[in-house]
Amino acid sequence: MTKEQERAHASLPCEKCPLRKRELFRDFDACELEFIGRFKKGDLAVKKGATVLVEGAHNPHLYTVLSGWGFRYKLLEDGRRQIVNYVMPGDLVGLQGSLLGEMKHSVEALSNMVLCVFEKAELFSLYREFPELAYDITWIASREECMLDDNLLTVGRRTALEKVAYLLMFILERSRQSGLTRNGTVSLTQQHVADTLGLSLVHTNKTIARLAERGLLKWEDGGCRILNPEALAELADWTAEKVAKRPFL
């Protein structure tokens, strides 16, 4: 990231973390909260469109998304892009680089974001001192794998209509849970949809037009407004994830 794309951000004490108030996330006990407060090194504000992490880079930090959202992607040598997943509040970013030495994908901000910054060198202290938190990290990584499995199934086997319907429901539900949207609007471009699903932009545009003709959605300047989520979910054979409480750092 350039200096224009990032700026220092007043560090928010873990005790006042807004994610702790959301029903989606499990809370910490007093000892865990004290440790996370020491583990955290500050907050980082990132502007929309900035590259947060670059594939192949060695980064000394690990991040939790505090607000805003972005996407993980990989590039071919000719510049073609494959979006592999989306990151939202509570998601862990940079774990791959922490454990494997370098990032295997890049991350770009889809909106202005604030990230909690952790020193990856202290990750082993977490494993030694707090096995429950270590289990949480394992859970987060396993959940990411499950989402990638579903996304691979979508790209490989679903029809174009089913692909777009599934992706929009996937993002809509996750953004609702994370507090990013309340009005049924998914704020991304048709190019993001195409790059996620492996479709051409023309094919993506025609597919979205067919869904709009059915009255399922309306594409607007700010993104896609879902008009009939029940019918869209039925088309995609999509069901909401049932998780009582999920962990975060």
Contacts in CASP RR format, 6 or more apart in sequence:
PFRMAT RR
TARGET T0000
AUTHOR 0000-0000-0000
METHOD contacts of the structure
MODEL  1
MTKEQERAHASLPCEKCPLRKRELFRDFDACELEFIGRFKKGDLAVKKGA
TVLVEGAHNPHLYTVLSGWGFRYKLLEDGRRQIVNYVMPGDLVGLQGSLL
GEMKHSVEALSNMVLCVFEKAELFSLYREFPELAYDITWIASREECMLDD
NLLTVGRRTALEKVAYLLMFILERSRQSGLTRNGTVSLTQQHVADTLGLS
LVHTNKTIARLAERGLLKWEDGGCRILNPEALAELADWTAEKVAKRPFL
1 46 0 8 1.000
1 50 0 8 1.000
1 51 0 8 1.000
1 52 0 8 1.000
2 50 0 8 1.000
4 47 0 8 1.000
5 46 0 8 1.000
5 47 0 8 1.000
5 49 0 8 1.000
5 50 0 8 1.000
5 51 0 8 1.000
6 44 0 8 1.000
6 45 0 8 1.000
6 46 0 8 1.000
6 47 0 8 1.000
6 50 0 8 1.000
7 45 0 8 1.000
8 44 0 8 1.000
8 45 0 8 1.000
9 42 0 8 1.000
9 43 0 8 1.000
9 44 0 8 1.000
9 45 0 8 1.000
9 114 0 8 1.000
10 43 0 8 1.000
11 40 0 8 1.000
11 42 0 8 1.000
11 43 0 8 1.000
12 43 0 8 1.000
12 66 0 8 1.000
12 116 0 8 1.000
13 37 0 8 1.000
14 28 0 8 1.000
14 33 0 8 1.000
14 36 0 8 1.000
14 37 0 8 1.000
14 40 0 8 1.000
15 33 0 8 1.000
17 66 0 8 1.000
18 66 0 8 1.000
18 67 0 8 1.000
19 25 0 8 1.000
19 66 0 8 1.000
19 89 0 8 1.000
19 90 0 8 1.000
19 248 0 8 1.000
20 27 0 8 1.000
20 28 0 8 1.000
22 178 0 8 1.000
22 179 0 8 1.000
24 177 0 8 1.000
24 178 0 8 1.000
24 243 0 8 1.000
24 245 0 8 1.000
24 246 0 8 1.000
25 90 0 8 1.000
25 245 0 8 1.000
25 246 0 8 1.000
25 247 0 8 1.000
25 248 0 8 1.000
26 245 0 8 1.000
26 246 0 8 1.000
26 247 0 8 1.000
28 36 0 8 1.000
31 130 0 8 1.000
32 130 0 8 1.000
32 132 0 8 1.000
32 133 0 8 1.000
35 126 0 8 1.000
35 129 0 8 1.000
35 130 0 8 1.000
35 133 0 8 1.000
36 133 0 8 1.000
36 249 0 8 1.000
39 118 0 8 1.000
39 119 0 8 1.000
39 122 0 8 1.000
39 125 0 8 1.000
39 126 0 8 1.000
39 249 0 8 1.000
40 116 0 8 1.000
40 117 0 8 1.000
40 118 0 8 1.000
41 61 0 8 1.000
41 117 0 8 1.000
41 118 0 8 1.000
41 119 0 8 1.000
42 116 0 8 1.000
42 117 0 8 1.000
43 66 0 8 1.000
43 114 0 8 1.000
43 115 0 8 1.000
43 116 0 8 1.000
43 117 0 8 1.000
44 63 0 8 1.000
44 114 0 8 1.000
44 115 0 8 1.000
44 117 0 8 1.000
45 112 0 8 1.000
45 113 0 8 1.000
45 114 0 8 1.000
45 115 0 8 1.000
46 52 0 8 1.000
46 109 0 8 1.000
46 112 0 8 1.000
46 113 0 8 1.000
46 114 0 8 1.000
46 115 0 8 1.000
47 109 0 8 1.000
47 112 0 8 1.000
48 109 0 8 1.000
48 110 0 8 1.000
48 111 0 8 1.000
48 112 0 8 1.000
49 108 0 8 1.000
49 109 0 8 1.000
49 110 0 8 1.000
50 108 0 8 1.000
50 109 0 8 1.000
51 106 0 8 1.000
51 107 0 8 1.000
51 108 0 8 1.000
51 109 0 8 1.000
52 63 0 8 1.000
52 70 0 8 1.000
52 93 0 8 1.000
52 107 0 8 1.000
52 108 0 8 1.000
52 109 0 8 1.000
52 113 0 8 1.000
52 115 0 8 1.000
53 59 0 8 1.000
53 93 0 8 1.000
53 94 0 8 1.000
53 103 0 8 1.000
53 105 0 8 1.000
53 106 0 8 1.000
53 107 0 8 1.000
54 103 0 8 1.000
54 106 0 8 1.000
55 74 0 8 1.000
55 75 0 8 1.000
55 103 0 8 1.000
55 104 0 8 1.000
55 105 0 8 1.000
55 106 0 8 1.000
56 102 0 8 1.000
56 103 0 8 1.000
56 104 0 8 1.000
57 102 0 8 1.000
57 103 0 8 1.000
58 97 0 8 1.000
58 101 0 8 1.000
58 102 0 8 1.000
59 94 0 8 1.000
59 97 0 8 1.000
59 103 0 8 1.000
59 120 0 8 1.000
60 119 0 8 1.000
60 120 0 8 1.000
60 121 0 8 1.000
61 94 0 8 1.000
61 117 0 8 1.000
61 118 0 8 1.000
61 119 0 8 1.000
61 120 0 8 1.000
62 92 0 8 1.000
62 93 0 8 1.000
62 94 0 8 1.000
62 95 0 8 1.000
62 98 0 8 1.000
62 117 0 8 1.000
62 118 0 8 1.000
62 119 0 8 1.000
62 120 0 8 1.000
62 123 0 8 1.000
62 249 0 8 1.000
63 92 0 8 1.000
63 93 0 8 1.000
63 94 0 8 1.000
63 115 0 8 1.000
63 116 0 8 1.000
63 117 0 8 1.000
63 118 0 8 1.000
64 90 0 8 1.000
64 91 0 8 1.000
64 92 0 8 1.000
64 93 0 8 1.000
64 115 0 8 1.000
64 116 0 8 1.000
64 118 0 8 1.000
64 248 0 8 1.000
64 249 0 8 1.000
65 87 0 8 1.000
65 88 0 8 1.000
65 89 0 8 1.000
65 90 0 8 1.000
65 91 0 8 1.000
65 93 0 8 1.000
65 113 0 8 1.000
65 114 0 8 1.000
65 115 0 8 1.000
66 89 0 8 1.000
66 90 0 8 1.000
66 113 0 8 1.000
66 114 0 8 1.000
66 115 0 8 1.000
66 116 0 8 1.000
67 89 0 8 1.000
67 112 0 8 1.000
67 113 0 8 1.000
67 114 0 8 1.000
68 88 0 8 1.000
68 89 0 8 1.000
68 109 0 8 1.000
68 110 0 8 1.000
68 111 0 8 1.000
68 112 0 8 1.000
68 113 0 8 1.000
68 114 0 8 1.000
68 180 0 8 1.000
69 86 0 8 1.000
69 87 0 8 1.000
69 88 0 8 1.000
69 89 0 8 1.000
69 109 0 8 1.000
69 110 0 8 1.000
69 111 0 8 1.000
69 113 0 8 1.000
69 175 0 8 1.000
69 178 0 8 1.000
69 180 0 8 1.000
70 86 0 8 1.000
70 87 0 8 1.000
70 88 0 8 1.000
70 107 0 8 1.000
70 108 0 8 1.000
70 109 0 8 1.000
70 110 0 8 1.000
70 111 0 8 1.000
70 113 0 8 1.000
71 83 0 8 1.000
71 85 0 8 1.000
71 86 0 8 1.000
71 87 0 8 1.000
71 107 0 8 1.000
71 108 0 8 1.000
71 110 0 8 1.000
71 192 0 8 1.000
71 196 0 8 1.000
72 83 0 8 1.000
72 84 0 8 1.000
72 85 0 8 1.000
72 86 0 8 1.000
72 87 0 8 1.000
72 105 0 8 1.000
72 106 0 8 1.000
72 107 0 8 1.000
73 81 0 8 1.000
73 82 0 8 1.000
73 83 0 8 1.000
73 84 0 8 1.000
73 105 0 8 1.000
73 106 0 8 1.000
73 107 0 8 1.000
73 108 0 8 1.000
73 195 0 8 1.000
74 81 0 8 1.000
74 82 0 8 1.000
74 84 0 8 1.000
74 104 0 8 1.000
74 105 0 8 1.000
74 106 0 8 1.000
75 81 0 8 1.000
75 82 0 8 1.000
75 106 0 8 1.000
76 82 0 8 1.000
81 195 0 8 1.000
82 195 0 8 1.000
82 196 0 8 1.000
82 198 0 8 1.000
83 192 0 8 1.000
83 195 0 8 1.000
83 196 0 8 1.000
84 105 0 8 1.000
84 148 0 8 1.000
84 151 0 8 1.000
85 144 0 8 1.000
85 147 0 8 1.000
85 148 0 8 1.000
85 151 0 8 1.000
86 110 0 8 1.000
86 171 0 8 1.000
86 174 0 8 1.000
87 93 0 8 1.000
87 107 0 8 1.000
88 174 0 8 1.000
88 175 0 8 1.000
88 178 0 8 1.000
88 180 0 8 1.000
89 178 0 8 1.000
89 179 0 8 1.000
89 180 0 8 1.000
90 178 0 8 1.000
90 248 0 8 1.000
91 140 0 8 1.000
91 248 0 8 1.000
92 137 0 8 1.000
92 140 0 8 1.000
92 248 0 8 1.000
92 249 0 8 1.000
93 107 0 8 1.000
93 115 0 8 1.000
94 103 0 8 1.000
94 107 0 8 1.000
95 137 0 8 1.000
95 140 0 8 1.000
95 141 0 8 1.000
96 103 0 8 1.000
96 104 0 8 1.000
96 105 0 8 1.000
97 103 0 8 1.000
97 104 0 8 1.000
97 120 0 8 1.000
98 120 0 8 1.000
98 123 0 8 1.000
110 187 0 8 1.000
110 188 0 8 1.000
110 192 0 8 1.000
111 187 0 8 1.000
116 249 0 8 1.000
118 249 0 8 1.000
126 133 0 8 1.000
126 134 0 8 1.000
126 137 0 8 1.000
127 134 0 8 1.000
133 247 0 8 1.000
133 249 0 8 1.000
136 247 0 8 1.000
136 248 0 8 1.000
136 249 0 8 1.000
137 249 0 8 1.000
139 246 0 8 1.000
139 247 0 8 1.000
140 247 0 8 1.000
140 248 0 8 1.000
143 246 0 8 1.000
150 170 0 8 1.000
151 170 0 8 1.000
151 196 0 8 1.000
154 162 0 8 1.000
154 163 0 8 1.000
154 166 0 8 1.000
154 167 0 8 1.000
154 197 0 8 1.000
155 163 0 8 1.000
155 197 0 8 1.000
155 198 0 8 1.000
158 166 0 8 1.000
158 236 0 8 1.000
160 197 0 8 1.000
160 199 0 8 1.000
160 203 0 8 1.000
160 207 0 8 1.000
161 207 0 8 1.000
161 210 0 8 1.000
161 211 0 8 1.000
161 235 0 8 1.000
162 235 0 8 1.000
162 236 0 8 1.000
162 237 0 8 1.000
163 197 0 8 1.000
163 199 0 8 1.000
163 207 0 8 1.000
164 193 0 8 1.000
164 197 0 8 1.000
164 204 0 8 1.000
164 207 0 8 1.000
164 208 0 8 1.000
164 211 0 8 1.000
165 211 0 8 1.000
165 216 0 8 1.000
165 232 0 8 1.000
165 233 0 8 1.000
165 235 0 8 1.000
165 236 0 8 1.000
165 238 0 8 1.000
166 236 0 8 1.000
166 237 0 8 1.000
166 238 0 8 1.000
167 193 0 8 1.000
167 196 0 8 1.000
167 197 0 8 1.000
168 186 0 8 1.000
168 193 0 8 1.000
168 217 0 8 1.000
168 224 0 8 1.000
168 226 0 8 1.000
168 232 0 8 1.000
169 226 0 8 1.000
169 229 0 8 1.000
169 232 0 8 1.000
169 233 0 8 1.000
169 236 0 8 1.000
169 238 0 8 1.000
170 238 0 8 1.000
171 186 0 8 1.000
171 188 0 8 1.000
172 181 0 8 1.000
172 184 0 8 1.000
172 186 0 8 1.000
172 226 0 8 1.000
172 229 0 8 1.000
173 240 0 8 1.000
173 241 0 8 1.000
175 181 0 8 1.000
175 186 0 8 1.000
176 182 0 8 1.000
176 184 0 8 1.000
181 187 0 8 1.000
183 225 0 8 1.000
184 225 0 8 1.000
184 226 0 8 1.000
184 229 0 8 1.000
185 220 0 8 1.000
185 222 0 8 1.000
185 223 0 8 1.000
185 224 0 8 1.000
185 225 0 8 1.000
185 226 0 8 1.000
186 223 0 8 1.000
186 224 0 8 1.000
186 225 0 8 1.000
186 226 0 8 1.000
187 222 0 8 1.000
187 223 0 8 1.000
188 223 0 8 1.000
188 224 0 8 1.000
189 223 0 8 1.000
190 201 0 8 1.000
190 204 0 8 1.000
190 205 0 8 1.000
190 208 0 8 1.000
190 219 0 8 1.000
191 201 0 8 1.000
193 199 0 8 1.000
193 204 0 8 1.000
193 208 0 8 1.000
194 200 0 8 1.000
194 201 0 8 1.000
194 203 0 8 1.000
194 204 0 8 1.000
197 204 0 8 1.000
199 207 0 8 1.000
208 217 0 8 1.000
208 219 0 8 1.000
208 224 0 8 1.000
211 217 0 8 1.000
211 232 0 8 1.000
212 218 0 8 1.000
212 219 0 8 1.000
214 231 0 8 1.000
215 227 0 8 1.000
215 228 0 8 1.000
216 226 0 8 1.000
216 227 0 8 1.000
216 228 0 8 1.000
216 231 0 8 1.000
216 232 0 8 1.000
216 235 0 8 1.000
217 224 0 8 1.000
217 225 0 8 1.000
217 226 0 8 1.000
217 227 0 8 1.000
217 228 0 8 1.000
217 232 0 8 1.000
218 224 0 8 1.000
218 225 0 8 1.000
218 227 0 8 1.000
219 225 0 8 1.000
226 232 0 8 1.000
232 238 0 8 1.000
233 239 0 8 1.000
END
